[in-house]
């Protein structure tokens, strides 16, 4: 559990001391004002198709490091599950030659040579794969010393770290650009952005934003979203009022703060590790005094699709919105593969 939590915190941007990341404005909801008259509408113009920037390519990663990729990569190592998923989704799976021992999606990722674990990166194994691009995780996702060592060997390393939903989309485009798959990345993120906007609009139209606590873990301490964090952003977009720890760097939630916030919904992100609604009720006071527990609004979810910053994030937002609002009816295109949590 502790190792799983450590990974979840790293992927969701939970560790302290992160380099500042640029804030990005979330996509606007569709307007609800009166339609313009037909005569006032401009003629539609086709958007130019995105093009892949030419190699050699210079770009800036999420830590502000300038990275030069000499030629279109053909041998890529991914050091984070989210970027592994992203590369497969963009059509670059055949270029992946290595990943981590906790990559689990898609199934093909499990068969790749694993060069990283919770303990760090095996530099010797990585170098043996002769990568021409490495994509790593920032903010503690991969050890900074390991990233520096890989770069010292002349291997380009692009570091990504998404502190917001909007930056997840930007990172998908960044990975796409670095790997020579930028047009596919632009198409994918546009579809994700549109779908997530539809989900948020549907949840917001209910006119009810229940106080929502997303439980990352409950032992030995209670862990929930930090202020202005990726997880809190997801809860807000899913139509909830996020209950946060009161700190921008700590994911430890004081029980007294949680009791005072009195969640109306508790979402069990730790359900993947065996936590159930009945176990929450069995914690006794003061949990049993919380509105969510008294009203049976404690709901398990698939934490991976909600907190892993990759191409399934729209699925995660749909699942989270349905956990917060069980009566929510999503348009088929927005619902996707997500379904209400039992």
Backbone torsions as a table, in degrees:
resi	resn	phi	psi	omega
1	UNK	NA	-43.2	-178.7
2	UNK	-63.1	-41.0	178.7
3	UNK	-66.6	-40.2	179.0
4	UNK	-63.9	-39.6	177.9
5	UNK	-64.5	-42.4	-179.9
6	UNK	-58.8	-41.7	178.4
7	UNK	-66.1	-43.4	-179.5
8	UNK	-60.4	-41.8	-179.5
9	UNK	-66.1	-40.7	-180.0
10	UNK	-64.7	-42.7	-176.6
11	UNK	-70.6	-34.5	-177.5
12	UNK	-89.0	0.9	177.0
13	UNK	79.9	49.7	-171.9
14	UNK	-105.8	-12.0	-174.3
15	UNK	-83.5	157.0	-176.8
16	UNK	-79.4	164.2	173.0
17	UNK	78.9	20.5	-179.5
18	UNK	-72.1	149.0	171.8
19	UNK	-66.5	142.9	-179.4
20	UNK	-58.0	138.3	176.8
21	UNK	-114.8	141.1	-176.9
22	UNK	-64.2	134.7	176.3
23	UNK	-78.3	148.8	-177.4
24	UNK	-129.9	142.3	-178.0
25	UNK	-76.4	126.0	178.6
26	UNK	-62.1	155.0	179.2
27	UNK	-62.7	141.9	-178.5
28	UNK	-73.0	150.1	175.0
29	UNK	-75.5	154.6	177.9
30	UNK	-58.0	142.9	179.5
31	UNK	-71.7	154.7	-179.4
32	UNK	-118.7	9.4	-179.3
33	UNK	-75.0	177.8	-178.9
34	UNK	-64.9	147.7	179.2
35	UNK	-72.6	144.1	176.1
36	UNK	-70.8	154.4	179.4
37	UNK	-68.6	151.4	-178.3
38	UNK	-55.7	-35.4	-176.4
39	UNK	-71.1	-20.8	-177.7
40	UNK	-89.7	-9.1	-176.1
41	UNK	-78.3	131.2	177.8
42	UNK	-70.5	155.9	177.6
43	UNK	-67.8	135.1	-179.5
44	UNK	-65.5	140.9	177.3
45	UNK	-122.3	139.3	-179.0
46	UNK	-74.2	134.5	176.3
47	UNK	-73.9	140.3	179.4
48	UNK	-64.8	142.0	179.1
49	UNK	-66.8	138.1	179.5
50	UNK	-66.2	146.0	179.6
51	UNK	-123.4	149.3	178.0
52	UNK	-76.9	124.3	174.5
53	UNK	-59.1	147.4	-175.3
54	UNK	-73.9	149.5	172.9
55	UNK	-94.7	149.0	0.8
56	UNK	-64.6	145.6	-170.5
57	UNK	-121.6	130.2	174.2
58	UNK	-111.1	131.3	179.0
59	UNK	-145.5	168.1	-179.6
60	UNK	-114.8	126.5	-177.8
61	UNK	-87.6	-173.8	-172.7
62	UNK	-72.2	-12.7	175.3
63	UNK	-96.2	5.6	179.0
64	UNK	82.4	12.1	-179.7
65	UNK	-87.6	132.1	176.0
66	UNK	-80.4	125.2	-176.1
67	UNK	-122.9	132.4	176.0
68	UNK	-108.4	125.8	176.2
69	UNK	-107.9	108.9	-170.5
70	UNK	-63.1	-40.1	-176.6
71	UNK	-145.6	164.5	-178.9
72	UNK	-58.6	122.1	-174.0
73	UNK	-65.1	139.1	176.2
74	UNK	-118.7	-13.2	-179.8
75	UNK	-134.8	101.0	-173.0
76	UNK	-113.0	136.6	171.1
77	UNK	-111.5	128.5	177.3
78	UNK	-107.3	127.9	-178.1
79	UNK	-105.2	15.4	176.8
80	UNK	-143.7	139.4	178.9
81	UNK	-56.9	-37.1	-177.6
82	UNK	-64.9	-40.6	-179.3
83	UNK	-74.5	-29.0	173.7
84	UNK	-62.0	-49.0	177.0
85	UNK	-57.9	-43.2	-177.9
86	UNK	-60.5	-46.5	-178.0
87	UNK	-65.0	-40.0	175.3
88	UNK	-62.9	-44.0	-177.1
89	UNK	-65.4	-29.0	179.5
90	UNK	-83.5	-2.8	-179.2
91	UNK	92.3	12.9	-178.5
92	UNK	-103.3	16.8	-177.8
93	UNK	-59.1	-35.1	-178.6
94	UNK	-67.7	-18.1	179.6
95	UNK	-87.2	-13.8	-179.7
96	UNK	-73.9	128.2	179.2
97	UNK	-116.5	-5.7	179.9
98	UNK	-168.3	152.4	177.7
99	UNK	-151.4	-150.9	-176.2
100	UNK	-110.3	166.5	-178.8
101	UNK	-81.9	4.2	172.6
102	UNK	-115.2	13.5	171.4
103	UNK	-74.4	127.4	-174.8
104	UNK	-132.5	2.8	-177.2
105	UNK	-151.9	133.7	-6.4
106	UNK	-70.6	180.0	-175.1
107	UNK	-58.5	-33.5	-178.4
108	UNK	-60.9	-26.5	-178.4
109	UNK	-65.4	-26.8	-178.0
110	UNK	-68.8	-23.2	-176.1
111	UNK	-88.3	-8.9	-179.2
112	UNK	-73.6	154.7	173.1
113	UNK	-61.4	133.9	-177.7
114	UNK	-98.5	123.0	-176.6
115	UNK	-117.0	5.5	179.9
116	UNK	-146.5	152.7	178.8
117	UNK	-143.7	-170.2	176.3
118	UNK	-62.7	-26.8	-176.7
119	UNK	-79.9	-21.7	-180.0
120	UNK	144.6	-165.4	-176.4
121	UNK	-102.8	135.4	172.3
122	UNK	-84.5	97.6	-175.2
123	UNK	-60.8	-41.2	-178.7
124	UNK	-61.5	-45.0	179.0
125	UNK	-65.3	-40.0	-179.3
126	UNK	-63.4	-47.3	-178.1
127	UNK	-62.0	-35.6	-179.7
128	UNK	-62.8	-22.7	179.3
129	UNK	-81.7	-7.1	177.4
130	UNK	52.7	53.2	-179.9
131	UNK	-72.3	147.9	171.5
132	UNK	-105.6	3.0	172.1
133	UNK	-159.8	137.2	173.2
134	UNK	-123.0	132.9	175.1
135	UNK	-111.9	120.0	-174.5
136	UNK	-118.9	168.4	179.1
137	UNK	-102.9	134.7	178.5
138	UNK	-89.9	-177.6	176.9
139	UNK	56.6	39.2	178.4
140	UNK	91.2	-3.1	178.8
141	UNK	-60.0	-38.9	169.7
142	UNK	-132.9	145.4	-178.0
143	UNK	-58.0	133.5	-179.6
144	UNK	-59.2	-35.4	-179.8
145	UNK	-65.0	-36.5	178.4
146	UNK	-67.3	-41.3	178.6
147	UNK	-62.3	-43.6	179.1
148	UNK	-62.4	-39.1	-179.6
149	UNK	-65.6	-43.2	179.5
150	UNK	-61.0	-43.3	179.2
151	UNK	-64.6	-35.5	-179.0
152	UNK	-64.9	-18.9	178.5
153	UNK	-90.4	6.4	176.1
154	UNK	84.7	13.5	-179.9
155	UNK	-96.2	125.7	178.6
156	UNK	-64.5	132.5	177.5
157	UNK	-125.6	121.9	174.3
158	UNK	-103.5	123.5	-178.6
159	UNK	-103.3	128.5	178.5
160	UNK	-119.4	145.7	177.0
161	UNK	-156.3	113.7	-176.3
162	UNK	-103.5	114.3	177.5
163	UNK	-92.3	-11.3	-179.9
164	UNK	-139.2	164.2	176.5
165	UNK	-61.7	-42.1	-179.3
166	UNK	-60.1	-35.7	-179.1
167	UNK	-76.2	-23.5	172.2
168	UNK	-57.7	-46.0	179.9
169	UNK	-63.3	-40.4	178.5
170	UNK	-64.3	-37.5	-180.0
171	UNK	-69.2	-34.7	175.5
172	UNK	-61.5	-42.1	177.7
173	UNK	-66.6	-37.8	179.2
174	UNK	-63.7	-45.8	177.7
175	UNK	-63.1	-40.8	177.5
176	UNK	-61.3	-43.4	179.9
177	UNK	-64.2	-45.3	-177.3
178	UNK	-65.5	-30.0	-176.0
179	UNK	-97.1	2.0	179.7
180	UNK	83.7	18.7	-176.5
181	UNK	-122.1	31.7	-173.8
182	UNK	-60.9	-44.5	179.9
183	UNK	-57.3	-42.1	178.8
184	UNK	-64.4	-36.2	-179.9
185	UNK	-66.9	-39.9	178.3
186	UNK	-64.9	-43.3	178.9
187	UNK	-62.9	-44.2	-178.7
188	UNK	-63.6	-47.7	-176.2
189	UNK	-68.8	-31.7	176.3
190	UNK	-63.4	-42.2	178.4
191	UNK	-67.0	-41.5	177.7
192	UNK	-62.3	-44.6	-178.2
193	UNK	-62.0	-43.4	-179.8
194	UNK	-65.2	-42.8	-179.4
195	UNK	-66.1	-42.7	-180.0
196	UNK	-66.2	-35.4	176.4
197	UNK	-64.0	-38.3	178.2
198	UNK	-65.6	-42.6	178.2
199	UNK	-61.9	-46.7	-179.5
200	UNK	-63.2	-39.8	179.6
201	UNK	-65.4	-41.0	179.5
202	UNK	-65.2	-42.5	178.7
203	UNK	-67.6	-41.0	-179.9
204	UNK	-66.6	-29.7	-178.4
205	UNK	-68.0	-16.0	178.0
206	UNK	-69.6	-20.2	177.0
207	UNK	73.3	17.0	-178.0
208	UNK	-137.9	119.2	177.7
209	UNK	-116.0	89.4	-177.4
210	UNK	-67.0	147.0	175.2
211	UNK	-63.9	119.2	-169.9
212	UNK	-123.5	127.9	174.4
213	UNK	-109.0	120.8	176.2
214	UNK	-94.7	107.8	-177.7
215	UNK	-84.2	114.1	177.2
216	UNK	-82.4	-39.4	175.9
217	UNK	-163.6	165.8	-177.8
218	UNK	-132.5	4.4	179.8
219	UNK	-147.7	142.1	-0.9
220	UNK	-73.2	-16.6	175.7
221	UNK	-118.6	172.2	175.2
222	UNK	-89.0	132.1	179.4
223	UNK	-121.5	132.0	178.4
224	UNK	-143.9	-175.3	-176.3
225	UNK	-66.8	136.3	170.2
226	UNK	-74.2	161.8	177.9
227	UNK	-59.9	139.9	175.3
228	UNK	54.3	36.3	-178.0
229	UNK	-100.1	171.9	178.2
230	UNK	-58.5	-44.9	-178.2
231	UNK	-66.4	-41.6	177.6
232	UNK	-62.7	-37.6	177.0
233	UNK	-61.5	-42.6	178.5
234	UNK	-62.6	-43.3	-180.0
235	UNK	-62.2	-43.4	179.8
236	UNK	-62.8	-45.5	179.8
237	UNK	-66.1	-25.2	-179.8
238	UNK	-86.2	3.8	175.5
239	UNK	93.1	21.6	176.4
240	UNK	-113.9	166.8	173.3
241	UNK	-103.9	104.9	-169.9
242	UNK	-68.9	129.2	171.4
243	UNK	-91.7	119.3	-174.6
244	UNK	-116.4	172.4	-172.8
245	UNK	-75.0	-16.3	-175.6
246	UNK	91.1	4.3	179.6
247	UNK	-134.5	146.8	178.1
248	UNK	-86.4	-8.2	-176.7
249	UNK	-120.3	-22.4	-176.4
250	UNK	-104.1	136.2	176.4
251	UNK	-102.4	9.9	175.6
252	UNK	-83.8	126.5	-177.2
253	UNK	-104.7	114.1	174.9
254	UNK	-62.0	133.5	-178.2
255	UNK	-58.4	-36.7	-179.2
256	UNK	-62.2	-37.7	179.3
257	UNK	-67.2	-41.0	179.8
258	UNK	-65.5	-41.3	177.9
259	UNK	-61.8	-44.3	-179.6
260	UNK	-64.2	-34.8	179.7
261	UNK	-72.1	-25.4	178.8
262	UNK	47.1	74.4	-178.6
263	UNK	-60.0	138.7	174.0
264	UNK	-88.9	-21.5	175.8
265	UNK	-137.1	134.4	171.4
266	UNK	-116.8	121.1	179.3
267	UNK	-102.5	123.8	-175.4
268	UNK	-91.5	89.6	173.2
269	UNK	-67.2	-22.3	178.5
270	UNK	-87.8	12.9	175.3
271	UNK	-61.7	-30.8	178.3
272	UNK	-62.1	-19.2	-178.6
273	UNK	-108.2	17.0	170.7
274	UNK	104.9	-3.7	-179.2
275	UNK	-75.3	134.7	-178.5
276	UNK	-123.8	160.4	175.6
277	UNK	-57.6	-37.8	179.2
278	UNK	-63.2	-36.4	177.8
279	UNK	-66.2	-35.0	177.3
280	UNK	-64.7	-44.3	178.2
281	UNK	-62.2	-34.4	-177.9
282	UNK	-75.1	-6.7	177.0
283	UNK	-68.5	-17.5	177.7
284	UNK	75.5	-163.3	-179.3
285	UNK	-66.5	144.6	1.4
286	UNK	-89.4	5.0	-178.7
287	UNK	-58.9	-40.9	-175.8
288	UNK	-68.9	-11.2	177.3
289	UNK	-90.0	-8.7	-178.8
290	UNK	-75.7	143.8	-177.5
291	UNK	-56.8	-42.6	-177.7
292	UNK	-61.0	-40.5	-178.6
293	UNK	-72.5	-43.3	180.0
294	UNK	-62.1	-35.4	-176.3
295	UNK	-96.8	5.3	178.3
296	UNK	70.2	27.5	-179.2
297	UNK	-99.5	50.4	175.7
298	UNK	-113.8	114.0	-166.6
299	UNK	-130.1	126.3	178.0
300	UNK	-77.1	151.4	177.0
301	UNK	-140.4	168.4	172.5
302	UNK	-85.5	100.4	-175.0
303	UNK	-61.8	-32.8	-173.5
304	UNK	-60.8	-45.9	-177.2
305	UNK	-75.0	-16.7	-179.7
306	UNK	-87.4	-39.0	-174.1
307	UNK	-107.7	-6.2	176.8
308	UNK	-85.4	117.0	-173.1
309	UNK	-78.8	73.4	-177.4
310	UNK	-141.3	-160.1	-170.9
311	UNK	-70.4	-14.2	178.0
312	UNK	-91.7	12.2	-173.6
313	UNK	-63.8	-32.8	177.3
314	UNK	-66.2	-36.7	172.1
315	UNK	-58.6	-43.0	-179.9
316	UNK	-63.7	-40.6	179.4
317	UNK	-65.6	-40.0	177.7
318	UNK	-62.6	-44.7	179.6
319	UNK	-63.2	-40.3	-179.9
320	UNK	-68.0	-41.6	178.4
321	UNK	-61.3	-39.1	179.9
322	UNK	-72.5	-27.8	175.6
323	UNK	-71.8	-36.8	179.9
324	UNK	-77.6	-37.8	-178.5
325	UNK	-124.6	83.4	-176.2
326	UNK	-59.4	-23.7	-179.5
327	UNK	-90.1	1.8	-178.4
328	UNK	-65.7	133.1	174.9
329	UNK	-109.3	114.6	-179.7
330	UNK	-94.9	142.7	172.4
331	UNK	-56.7	146.6	-176.9
332	UNK	-51.3	-41.8	-178.0
333	UNK	-66.6	-29.0	180.0
334	UNK	-84.7	-31.6	-176.5
335	UNK	-67.2	-41.3	179.3
336	UNK	58.3	-134.4	-177.5
337	UNK	-92.6	-1.9	-178.1
338	UNK	-76.3	150.5	178.0
339	UNK	-142.4	157.0	-179.5
340	UNK	-57.3	142.0	177.9
341	UNK	-77.1	132.9	179.9
342	UNK	-65.3	NA	NA
